[in-house]
Amino acid sequence: MRELLRVRTGARHGGRVDLGAYASSAIPAGPTDKRAGQAAAAGLAGPLADLQERLYAASTAGDRRRLLLVLQGMDTSGKGGTVKHVIGLFNPSGCRITAFKAPTPEEKEHPFLWRVGKAVPRPGEIGIFDRSHYEDVLIARVRALAPPEVLERRYGEINAFEHSLAEEGVTVVKVLLHVGFEEQRERLLRRLDRPDKHWKFDPADIEERRSWQAYQEAYERVLERCSTEAAPWYVVPADRKWYRNWAVSRLLLEHLEELDPRYPPARFDVEACRARLMDG
């Protein structure tokens, strides 16, 4: 799935990214129906939990590796649902979840990456960004919250930041949950139809839909400028929630398998401790 969903940029791949070429309802590989997809995702729970435990255990012996999952997408694309259904497969004590909102007055006094650096997972942890530093080149671009020259500079700052994370042992997995325009409308309507979902609805979402094309262009620029060897982007079709959950779970599994964390050897005499326990 890593190779299949990864965004390819640069001269070899045409340079430009067209989100219209990515079908939000596609099933590029894997299970082809909801029942099979849910079963396949459930089947990943054991291997994911095992790899997470090994990653955390390795950190107790000085292994500084960790994983950071960055989730971006339009409203209703399923960032919260992904956290619930995918990250829910892990031990919560080894996860660090950060949902980035509008910056506070204190955060505005610092460079835009300041608050992001504070939320990076510690060694052995799996970190999750529900929205991220990319808001500063997405919503800031669409709403003209920063001058064009500032936005251009931020792409380079983001790449340098993510490269430094990789050098420090952070595996960065950036996922764009790609939902379609009509699917978003249906999801917003369902929220209006259900009183128990009204808390998730914001009338401002209707106005944001009017900027849909501008957001698509902003995401295309992000994918073009910030999909690097150190921190590539993956586009996950998100119209089918069950497929979204399986695909993200699979991406995490492949990255953790590549890390292949190992339980550290005992730092004590196992047999001596066994003998002492037997004598007692």
N, C-alpha and C positions, 0 to 999 in steps of 0.2 A: 504493500500500500504506500510505503514511503516514496518509491519511485513513481508510482502511478499518480499520486495526488500532488507531488511536489511541483511548485511553480518553476518553470525554466525561463531564465532571462538572459540577456547578453546578446552579442552579435550572432552567436551560433544558433540562437533560438528566435531570431527576429527582433529582439530588443523590446518590443511592445507587448503588453498584456491586454487581452480583450476578455473581460469577464463575461461578455455575451457568448463567448465560445464555450463557457463552462455551464452545462445544464444543471440547474439547482435540483432537479428531480432525478438526476442520473444515478445509476447503480454501476459504477465502473468495474467493480469486482466484488466477490464475496456473496453472501446470502441474497436471494432475490425476492423474498417475501417477508412480511412482518413476523410471522411465527418463527421462521428459520433464523431471522435476524436477531430476535430476542433470545432465542436459544443459543445462538453463536456468541452473543455478547455475554450471556450468563456463563458460558463455558470459559471465558477469558478471566473470570473473577479469580479463580485459584492461581493461575500463573502470574497474574498481575500482583496479587497479594504476596506471593512468594518472593517475587523480584523486589517489591518494595521493602519487605523485611530484610532481605539480603543487603539492599542499598543502605538501609539505616544501620544494620549491624556493622557493615564495613566502615562506616564513619566513626565508630567507637575505636577503631584501630588506626585512625588517621587518614582514611580515604576521604578526600574532599569533594568527591563527585556528588552531583544532585541534578534534578531535572526540573525545568520550568516550562509549564504549558501556558501559552498565551492564547486566549480566546477572543476573537474579534468577530463582529458581524452586525448587520442591521438589527433594529429592534424586532423582536420575536424570532430571531434566528436560532435561539435555543442555548444561549450561553449558560443561563441558570439551569436549564434541563440537563445540559451536559455535565455540569458540576454535580447535580443530584444523582444522575444515573451512571456516570462513568467514574467520577472521583469517589462516589459512594462505594465503589468496589474496594477502595483502599482503607487502611487503618487511619482514621482521622488524626491520630496523634502524630503521624509522620507527614502530614500535609499542612501547607500554609496557603490559605486562600485569601486573596486580596481583591476586593471589588472597587475599582477606581471610580470615584465620582468627580464632580467639579472640584477643582483645587480649592483648598481652604486659604484664608488670607495669609497664614504662615507659609503654606506651600508656594504661594505666588511670589513670595520674597526670595525664593531660591530658583536655580535653573530647573527647567521642566523635568529633567531626569532625576532630580534629588529625591523625590518621594518614591520613585520607582526603585532606586538603589536600596532604599531602606526595606523594601518588601521582598528582595531576592531571597530565595530559600537558602537555609543553612545546609552545610554538608549532611548528606543522608536524607534530606527532605525532598518531597515533591511539592513544588510551588505551582499555584494556579493564579493567573491574572484574568479576572472577569472584566474585560476591557483593559486598557493598558496605556503605556506611553504613546501608542499610536493614535490615541485621541488627539494628541497635539499636532498631528499632521492630517487628521481626517476631519473632525468637526471644526478644527481651527481653519482648515482650508475652505470647507463649504460655507462657513459663516463669516469668513474673512476676519478671524479673530487675531491674526498676525499678518504682517506684511509678507509678500511673496519671497523676499530675500531671506527672511527669518525662517520660513517654512523650508526653503531649499537647504539652509544650513542644518536644520534639524534632521533631515534624512542622513546626512553624514554623521551627525552626533549619535544618532540611534545605531547606525552600523558599527561605529567605534565602540559604543557601550556594549553591544551584544558580542562583539569580537572579544572584548575584555572578559565578559562573562564566560565565554567558551574557554579562554585561557585559564580561568580560575576553576574549571571543572564543572561548569554548568552546561548541561545539554538543553538547548533552547528549542522547543517545539511550538511553532507559531501556526495556528489554525484559523483560517477564515471560514466561518460557518456561512455558507452561500445559500441564502434563501431567495426565492423568487418574488417578484412584485405582487402577483396575484395570490400566492400563498401567504404573504404577509397580510394582505387584506383579509383573507379568510381567518387568520389567527387573531387579528384585531377584532373582527366581528364576533368570534367565539368568546372573546373576553367580555364583550359587551352583553352577550347573551347569558352569561353566567355571573350572578351576583358574587359568587365566591372568587371570581377572577377580576372583579372591578378594581381591586387594590393594585393590580398589575397594569392597569390601563392608565395612560396619561394622554389627555386631549392633545398635548403637544405632538404626540406621535403622528397625528393626522397631518399637521403642518410639515413635519419632517419628511413625510412621504412625497410632498411636493418637490423636495430636493433629491429625489431618488437618483436621478441621472447624475447629479453633481456628486453624490456619495459614491456611485459606481466608478466615476472617473477618479475620485480621490483614492479609492481602494486600488484601482489599477496602477496609479502612480506609486502607492506604497509597495505593491507587489513587484513593480519594475525596479524600484530603487533600493528595496530593503530585503530582497530574497537573496541571501548570500550563502556561501559554503558553510560559514560558521553558524548561521541561523536562517535556514530556508523557510519559506512559507509553504503551507499545504492548503489547498482549497477542498473543503469537504462539502459535498452536496447535502443540503440541510432541509429540503422539503419533506423528506421522510424522516421523522424523528428516530425511528428504530435504526435506520441505516446510519444516521449521524452518530448515534451512540456506539454502534458497532465499529464504525470507521475510526472514530477518535480512540476508542479502546485499543483497536488494532495498531494504530500509530504509536501509542504509548508502549504497547507490548514490544513492538519491533525496536524502539529506541532503548528500552530497558534491557532487552536481550542482547543488544549490541554492547551495552555497558558491561553486562555479565558480572554484576557485583558478587563477591564471594564472602561467605562467613569467615570472620577472622579466626586464626588458630587460638587455642586456649593459652592464656598467659599464666597458667598454673599447672601443677602436676595433677593430671586427671586421675591417674591410678592411685596416687597418694590420698587424694580427697575421697575417692571411692572407699579405700580401705578405712579411713577414719570414720566415715559414715557407717560402714558395716560394723566397726568395733563399738560404736555407740548404741 
